[in-house]
Amino acid sequence: MSKTIKLGLAILAVWFLAASALAQDNYTINVSYNKFFGPYLVNQSGFTLYYFTDDAGKAGSECYGDCAQSWPPFYAENIRVPDSLRGVDFTTQKRTDGRSQTAFRGWPLYLYVGDRASGDYFGRDLDQKWYPVDPTNQRVNI
């Protein structure tokens, strides 16, 4: 094998390793984009994160019991976000059931059990109370 081919293969191997590392950033929260309603927050697996309008003006979550079965609270112990987000916008709230829940600008975050795959947003506008979190337009501090 010629030196040129070996060098080319070595460069290609380094490029694949670098690309692989970039693809696995391991963010606990990231931003996805939908051409119909714009940017929205997703968890590490790409599932949509929602806010609940009934939480407005409250000190924490209003979603318990059957509600929490359909809308499980999202919690990430160590928040890692891309540069397009600010880590200080994410906090941890203690729920009355003793569990922890991640919040964005004061809004508790939820997943939706109807979302079966990353990129799904079937909870959007459900009961006119559930919405994907838009990081560019989310109200600050409920």
NUDRENLUM-152649 format. One line per 5 residues: number of its first residue (from 1); their letters; for each residue x, y, z of N, C-alpha, C, O. Coordinates in nm, 2 decimals. Example, Ala and Ser with C-alpha at 12.3 -4.5 7.8 and 13.67 -1.06 7.14 Angstrom:
residues 2
1	as	1.32/-0.57/0.78/1.23/-0.45/0.78/1.32/-0.33/0.78/1.42/-0.33/0.85; 1.28/-0.22/0.71/1.37/-0.11/0.71/1.29/0.00/0.79/1.34/0.11/0.80;
END
This chain:
residues 142
1	mskti	0.08/-0.12/0.00/0.00/0.00/0.00/0.09/0.12/0.00/0.19/0.13/0.08; 0.06/0.22/-0.08/0.14/0.34/-0.10/0.13/0.43/0.02/0.03/0.42/0.09; 0.23/0.51/0.04/0.22/0.61/0.15/0.10/0.71/0.14/0.04/0.75/0.23; 0.07/0.74/0.01/-0.04/0.83/-0.01/-0.17/0.77/0.03/-0.26/0.84/0.09; -0.19/0.64/0.00/-0.32/0.57/0.04/-0.32/0.56/0.19/-0.43/0.58/0.25;
6	klgla	-0.21/0.53/0.25/-0.21/0.51/0.40/-0.24/0.65/0.46/-0.32/0.65/0.56; -0.18/0.75/0.41/-0.21/0.89/0.47/-0.36/0.92/0.45/-0.42/0.98/0.54; -0.41/0.89/0.33/-0.55/0.92/0.30/-0.64/0.84/0.40/-0.74/0.90/0.44; -0.61/0.72/0.42/-0.69/0.64/0.51/-0.68/0.69/0.65/-0.78/0.69/0.73; -0.56/0.73/0.69/-0.55/0.79/0.83/-0.63/0.91/0.85/-0.69/0.93/0.95;
11	ilavw	-0.63/1.00/0.75/-0.70/1.12/0.75/-0.85/1.09/0.76/-0.93/1.16/0.83; -0.89/1.00/0.68/-1.04/0.96/0.68/-1.08/0.90/0.81/-1.19/0.93/0.86; -0.99/0.82/0.87/-1.02/0.76/1.00/-1.04/0.87/1.11/-1.13/0.87/1.19; -0.95/0.97/1.11/-0.96/1.08/1.20/-1.08/1.16/1.18/-1.15/1.20/1.28; -1.12/1.19/1.06/-1.24/1.26/1.02/-1.36/1.19/1.08/-1.45/1.25/1.14;
16	flaas	-1.37/1.06/1.06/-1.49/0.98/1.11/-1.49/0.98/1.26/-1.60/0.99/1.31; -1.38/0.97/1.33/-1.38/0.98/1.47/-1.43/1.12/1.52/-1.51/1.12/1.62; -1.38/1.22/1.46/-1.43/1.36/1.50/-1.57/1.38/1.47/-1.65/1.43/1.55; -1.62/1.33/1.36/-1.76/1.34/1.32/-1.85/1.26/1.42/-1.96/1.31/1.46; -1.80/1.15/1.46/-1.87/1.06/1.55/-1.88/1.13/1.69/-1.99/1.13/1.76;
21	alaqd	-1.77/1.19/1.73/-1.77/1.26/1.86/-1.87/1.38/1.86/-1.94/1.40/1.96; -1.87/1.45/1.75/-1.96/1.57/1.74/-2.11/1.52/1.74/-2.19/1.59/1.80; -2.14/1.41/1.68/-2.28/1.36/1.68/-2.32/1.31/1.81/-2.44/1.30/1.83; -2.23/1.29/1.90/-2.27/1.23/2.03/-2.24/1.34/2.14/-2.17/1.30/2.24; -2.29/1.46/2.13/-2.26/1.56/2.22/-2.31/1.54/2.36/-2.27/1.60/2.46;
26	nytin	-2.41/1.45/2.38/-2.46/1.41/2.51/-2.53/1.53/2.58/-2.52/1.53/2.70; -2.60/1.61/2.51/-2.67/1.72/2.57/-2.80/1.65/2.64/-2.86/1.56/2.58; -2.83/1.70/2.76/-2.95/1.65/2.83/-3.07/1.72/2.77/-3.18/1.66/2.77; -3.05/1.84/2.72/-3.16/1.92/2.66/-3.10/1.98/2.53/-2.99/2.03/2.54; -3.18/1.98/2.43/-3.13/2.03/2.30/-3.24/2.11/2.23/-3.36/2.11/2.28;
31	vsynk	-3.22/2.16/2.12/-3.32/2.23/2.04/-3.34/2.16/1.91/-3.25/2.12/1.84; -3.47/2.13/1.88/-3.50/2.07/1.75/-3.59/2.18/1.67/-3.62/2.28/1.73; -3.62/2.15/1.55/-3.69/2.25/1.47/-3.79/2.18/1.39/-3.77/2.07/1.33; -3.91/2.24/1.38/-4.02/2.19/1.30/-4.06/2.30/1.20/-4.08/2.42/1.25; -4.07/2.27/1.08/-4.09/2.38/0.98/-4.23/2.45/1.00/-4.25/2.56/0.94;
36	ffgpy	-4.32/2.39/1.07/-4.45/2.45/1.09/-4.46/2.54/1.21/-4.53/2.64/1.21; -4.39/2.50/1.32/-4.40/2.58/1.44/-4.26/2.62/1.50/-4.26/2.68/1.61; -4.16/2.60/1.43/-4.03/2.65/1.47/-3.95/2.57/1.57/-3.97/2.45/1.58; -3.86/2.63/1.65/-3.77/2.56/1.74/-3.85/2.52/1.86/-3.94/2.58/1.91; -3.80/2.40/1.92/-3.86/2.35/2.05/-3.76/2.27/2.12/-3.67/2.21/2.06;
41	lvnqs	-3.78/2.26/2.25/-3.68/2.18/2.33/-3.71/2.03/2.32/-3.83/1.99/2.32; -3.60/1.96/2.33/-3.61/1.81/2.33/-3.52/1.76/2.44/-3.42/1.82/2.48; -3.55/1.63/2.48/-3.46/1.57/2.58/-3.34/1.50/2.51/-3.33/1.51/2.38; -3.26/1.43/2.58/-3.14/1.37/2.52/-3.17/1.27/2.41/-3.09/1.25/2.32; -3.29/1.21/2.42/-3.33/1.11/2.32/-3.41/1.18/2.20/-3.45/1.10/2.11;
46	gftly	-3.43/1.31/2.21/-3.49/1.38/2.10/-3.64/1.39/2.12/-3.72/1.43/2.02; -3.70/1.35/2.24/-3.84/1.36/2.26/-3.87/1.51/2.30/-3.80/1.57/2.38; -3.99/1.55/2.25/-4.03/1.69/2.28/-4.06/1.71/2.43/-4.11/1.63/2.50; -4.02/1.83/2.47/-4.04/1.88/2.61/-4.16/1.98/2.60/-4.16/2.07/2.52; -4.25/1.96/2.69/-4.38/2.05/2.69/-4.39/2.13/2.82/-4.33/2.10/2.92;
51	yftdd	-4.47/2.24/2.81/-4.51/2.31/2.93/-4.66/2.30/2.94/-4.73/2.28/2.84; -4.71/2.32/3.06/-4.86/2.31/3.09/-4.91/2.45/3.13/-4.86/2.50/3.23; -5.00/2.50/3.06/-5.05/2.64/3.09/-5.11/2.65/3.23/-5.11/2.75/3.29; -5.16/2.54/3.29/-5.22/2.54/3.42/-5.11/2.57/3.53/-5.14/2.60/3.64; -4.98/2.55/3.49/-4.87/2.58/3.58/-4.84/2.73/3.60/-4.77/2.77/3.68;
56	agkag	-4.91/2.81/3.51/-4.88/2.96/3.51/-4.92/3.02/3.65/-5.02/2.99/3.70; -4.83/3.10/3.70/-4.85/3.16/3.83/-4.84/3.08/3.95/-4.86/3.12/4.06; -4.80/2.95/3.93/-4.78/2.86/4.04/-4.64/2.84/4.08/-4.55/2.88/4.00; -4.61/2.79/4.20/-4.47/2.77/4.24/-4.41/2.65/4.19/-4.30/2.62/4.21; -4.49/2.56/4.12/-4.44/2.44/4.07/-4.55/2.37/3.98/-4.63/2.44/3.93;
61	secyg	-4.54/2.24/3.97/-4.63/2.17/3.89/-4.77/2.15/3.94/-4.79/2.14/4.06; -4.87/2.16/3.85/-5.01/2.13/3.88/-5.05/1.99/3.82/-5.17/1.96/3.82; -4.96/1.92/3.78/-4.99/1.79/3.71/-4.95/1.67/3.79/-4.83/1.64/3.81; -5.05/1.61/3.85/-5.03/1.49/3.94/-5.13/1.38/3.90/-5.22/1.41/3.82; -5.11/1.26/3.96/-5.21/1.16/3.94/-5.22/1.11/3.79/-5.12/1.09/3.73;
66	dcaqs	-5.34/1.11/3.74/-5.36/1.07/3.60/-5.29/1.16/3.51/-5.24/1.12/3.40; -5.29/1.29/3.54/-5.22/1.38/3.45/-5.07/1.34/3.44/-5.02/1.34/3.33; -5.01/1.31/3.55/-4.86/1.28/3.55/-4.84/1.14/3.48/-4.73/1.11/3.44; -4.94/1.06/3.47/-4.93/0.93/3.40/-4.92/0.96/3.25/-4.84/0.89/3.18; -4.99/1.05/3.20/-4.99/1.09/3.06/-4.88/1.19/3.03/-4.83/1.19/2.92;
71	wppfy	-4.85/1.27/3.12/-4.75/1.37/3.11/-4.64/1.36/3.21/-4.64/1.44/3.31; -4.55/1.26/3.20/-4.45/1.24/3.30/-4.36/1.36/3.32/-4.31/1.42/3.22; -4.33/1.40/3.44/-4.24/1.51/3.46/-4.10/1.48/3.41/-4.05/1.37/3.42; -4.04/1.57/3.34/-3.90/1.55/3.29/-3.80/1.60/3.40/-3.82/1.70/3.46; -3.70/1.52/3.42/-3.60/1.56/3.52/-3.46/1.51/3.46/-3.45/1.39/3.42;
76	aenir	-3.37/1.60/3.47/-3.23/1.56/3.43/-3.14/1.62/3.55/-3.15/1.74/3.58; -3.07/1.53/3.61/-2.99/1.58/3.73/-2.88/1.68/3.69/-2.86/1.78/3.75; -2.81/1.65/3.58/-2.70/1.73/3.53/-2.74/1.79/3.40/-2.73/1.72/3.30; -2.77/1.92/3.39/-2.81/1.98/3.27/-2.69/2.01/3.18/-2.60/2.08/3.23; -2.69/1.96/3.06/-2.59/2.00/2.96/-2.66/2.04/2.83/-2.75/1.97/2.78;
81	vpdsl	-2.64/2.17/2.79/-2.71/2.22/2.68/-2.61/2.28/2.58/-2.50/2.31/2.61; -2.65/2.29/2.45/-2.57/2.35/2.35/-2.55/2.50/2.37/-2.63/2.56/2.45; -2.46/2.56/2.30/-2.44/2.70/2.31/-2.56/2.79/2.28/-2.57/2.90/2.32; -2.65/2.73/2.20/-2.77/2.81/2.16/-2.87/2.82/2.28/-2.97/2.90/2.27; -2.85/2.75/2.39/-2.93/2.76/2.51/-2.84/2.81/2.63/-2.72/2.81/2.62;
86	rgvdf	-2.91/2.87/2.73/-2.83/2.91/2.85/-2.86/2.82/2.97/-2.98/2.80/3.00; -2.76/2.76/3.02/-2.78/2.67/3.14/-2.85/2.73/3.25/-2.92/2.66/3.32; -2.84/2.86/3.27/-2.90/2.93/3.39/-3.05/2.94/3.37/-3.12/2.97/3.47; -3.10/2.91/3.25/-3.25/2.91/3.23/-3.31/2.78/3.28/-3.44/2.78/3.29; -3.23/2.68/3.32/-3.28/2.56/3.37/-3.26/2.54/3.52/-3.15/2.57/3.57;
91	ttqkr	-3.37/2.51/3.59/-3.36/2.49/3.73/-3.43/2.35/3.77/-3.49/2.29/3.69; -3.41/2.32/3.89/-3.48/2.20/3.95/-3.58/2.24/4.05/-3.55/2.32/4.14; -3.70/2.19/4.03/-3.81/2.21/4.13/-3.84/2.09/4.20/-3.83/1.98/4.14; -3.88/2.10/4.33/-3.93/1.98/4.40/-4.08/1.98/4.39/-4.15/2.07/4.43; -4.13/1.86/4.35/-4.27/1.84/4.34/-4.33/1.80/4.47/-4.26/1.76/4.56;
96	tdgrs	-4.46/1.82/4.49/-4.52/1.78/4.62/-4.52/1.63/4.64/-4.55/1.59/4.75; -4.50/1.55/4.53/-4.49/1.41/4.55/-4.35/1.37/4.58/-4.32/1.25/4.59; -4.26/1.47/4.60/-4.12/1.44/4.65/-4.02/1.42/4.53/-3.90/1.42/4.55; -4.07/1.41/4.41/-3.99/1.39/4.29/-3.93/1.53/4.25/-3.98/1.63/4.28; -3.82/1.52/4.18/-3.76/1.64/4.12/-3.81/1.66/3.98/-3.84/1.56/3.91;
101	qtafr	-3.81/1.79/3.93/-3.86/1.82/3.80/-3.77/1.93/3.74/-3.75/2.03/3.81; -3.73/1.92/3.62/-3.65/2.03/3.56/-3.75/2.13/3.51/-3.86/2.10/3.46; -3.71/2.26/3.52/-3.80/2.37/3.47/-3.71/2.46/3.38/-3.59/2.46/3.39; -3.78/2.52/3.29/-3.72/2.61/3.20/-3.78/2.75/3.22/-3.90/2.77/3.20; -3.70/2.84/3.27/-3.74/2.98/3.30/-3.87/2.98/3.39/-3.96/3.05/3.37;
106	gwply	-3.87/2.88/3.48/-3.97/2.87/3.58/-4.09/2.78/3.54/-4.17/2.74/3.63; -4.09/2.73/3.42/-4.20/2.64/3.37/-4.15/2.50/3.39/-4.05/2.46/3.33; -4.22/2.42/3.47/-4.19/2.27/3.48/-4.20/2.21/3.34/-4.29/2.24/3.26; -4.11/2.11/3.31/-4.11/2.05/3.18/-4.16/1.91/3.19/-4.15/1.84/3.29; -4.23/1.87/3.08/-4.30/1.74/3.08/-4.27/1.67/2.95/-4.24/1.73/2.85;
111	lyvgd	-4.28/1.54/2.95/-4.28/1.45/2.83/-4.43/1.41/2.80/-4.51/1.44/2.89; -4.46/1.36/2.69/-4.60/1.31/2.66/-4.59/1.16/2.62/-4.51/1.13/2.53; -4.67/1.08/2.68/-4.66/0.93/2.65/-4.71/0.90/2.51/-4.68/0.79/2.46; -4.79/0.99/2.45/-4.83/0.97/2.31/-4.72/0.99/2.21/-4.74/0.95/2.09; -4.61/1.05/2.25/-4.50/1.07/2.16/-4.42/0.94/2.16/-4.36/0.90/2.26;
116	rasgd	-4.42/0.87/2.05/-4.36/0.73/2.05/-4.21/0.73/1.99/-4.14/0.64/2.01; -4.18/0.84/1.92/-4.04/0.85/1.86/-3.99/0.99/1.87/-4.07/1.08/1.89; -3.86/1.00/1.87/-3.80/1.13/1.87/-3.85/1.21/1.75/-3.87/1.16/1.64; -3.88/1.34/1.78/-3.94/1.43/1.68/-4.09/1.43/1.68/-4.15/1.52/1.62; -4.16/1.34/1.75/-4.30/1.34/1.76/-4.34/1.46/1.85/-4.26/1.50/1.94;
121	yfgrd	-4.45/1.52/1.82/-4.50/1.63/1.90/-4.66/1.62/1.91/-4.73/1.72/1.89; -4.70/1.50/1.94/-4.85/1.47/1.94/-4.92/1.54/2.05/-5.04/1.55/2.05; -4.85/1.58/2.15/-4.91/1.65/2.27/-4.93/1.80/2.24/-4.99/1.87/2.32; -4.89/1.85/2.13/-4.90/1.99/2.10/-5.04/2.04/2.09/-5.12/1.98/2.02; -5.07/2.14/2.17/-5.21/2.20/2.18/-5.31/2.11/2.23/-5.43/2.13/2.21;
126	ldqkw	-5.27/2.00/2.30/-5.37/1.91/2.36/-5.45/1.98/2.47/-5.39/2.04/2.55; -5.58/1.97/2.46/-5.67/2.04/2.55/-5.64/2.19/2.56/-5.69/2.25/2.66; -5.58/2.24/2.46/-5.54/2.38/2.46/-5.46/2.42/2.58/-5.47/2.54/2.63; -5.38/2.33/2.64/-5.31/2.35/2.76/-5.16/2.30/2.76/-5.08/2.34/2.84; -5.13/2.23/2.65/-5.00/2.17/2.65/-4.93/2.21/2.52/-4.98/2.20/2.41;
131	ypvdp	-4.80/2.26/2.54/-4.73/2.31/2.42/-4.58/2.28/2.43/-4.53/2.27/2.54; -4.52/2.25/2.31/-4.38/2.24/2.31/-4.31/2.37/2.36/-4.36/2.47/2.33; -4.20/2.35/2.42/-4.13/2.47/2.48/-4.05/2.54/2.36/-3.96/2.47/2.31; -4.08/2.66/2.33/-4.01/2.74/2.23/-3.90/2.82/2.30/-3.94/2.91/2.37; -3.78/2.78/2.29/-3.67/2.85/2.37/-3.65/3.00/2.33/-3.59/3.07/2.40;
136	tnqrv	-3.70/3.03/2.21/-3.69/3.17/2.17/-3.80/3.26/2.21/-3.79/3.38/2.20; -3.91/3.20/2.25/-4.03/3.28/2.28/-4.10/3.24/2.41/-4.21/3.29/2.44; -4.04/3.16/2.49/-4.10/3.11/2.61/-4.11/3.23/2.71/-4.01/3.29/2.74; -4.22/3.25/2.77/-4.23/3.35/2.88/-4.14/3.32/2.99/-4.11/3.20/3.02; -4.09/3.42/3.05/-3.99/3.40/3.16/-4.06/3.40/3.29/-4.15/3.49/3.32;
141	ni	-4.02/3.31/3.38/-4.07/3.30/3.52/-4.22/3.32/3.53/-4.27/3.43/3.54; -4.28/3.20/3.53/-4.43/3.20/3.54/-4.47/3.26/3.67/-4.59/3.27/3.70;
END
